[in-house]
Amino acid sequence: MELAIGTVLEGKVKTITKFGAFIALPENLTGMVHISEVAHTYVSDIREHLTEGQEVKVMVISNENGKINLSIKKTSTPPPRQPRPAREAPAPRQEAPAQSQSFDDMLKRFMADSDSKISGLREFADHKTKTRRR
């Protein structure tokens, strides 16, 4: 029997592994439900959701080379998403507004910051060259 993709079937959980579950289907066929296709939420332990011998409704999601891949979560509607709380806006900087500073003041401040950063880099580079083995 060739199963079409999207077909919904009833099956029985045959074997549970750490990566999924094998489902016994009608006409002596077996398909596998991957752990990511068990529930709409993250599943760390499949045994919390399925037990051997349990009757389940599954949907065929692929059928290639005799391997039947099934999904349990596609047979049910996903739960509604909870809205995330809005993030708070970051606190504004405590700097003087740019309009009240003249261009010369801003340039002097930039040059001072730049000089202190450059001197720190130079000290670090000098320290590295002095401590290196030759």
Secondary structure, DSSP 8 states (H G I E B T S, - for coil): ----TT-EEEEEEEEE-SSEEEEEEGGGEEEEEEGGGS-SS--S-GGGT--TT-EEEEEEEEEETTEEEEESGGGS------------------S--TTTS-HHHHHHHHHHHHHHHHHHHHHHHHHHHHHS--
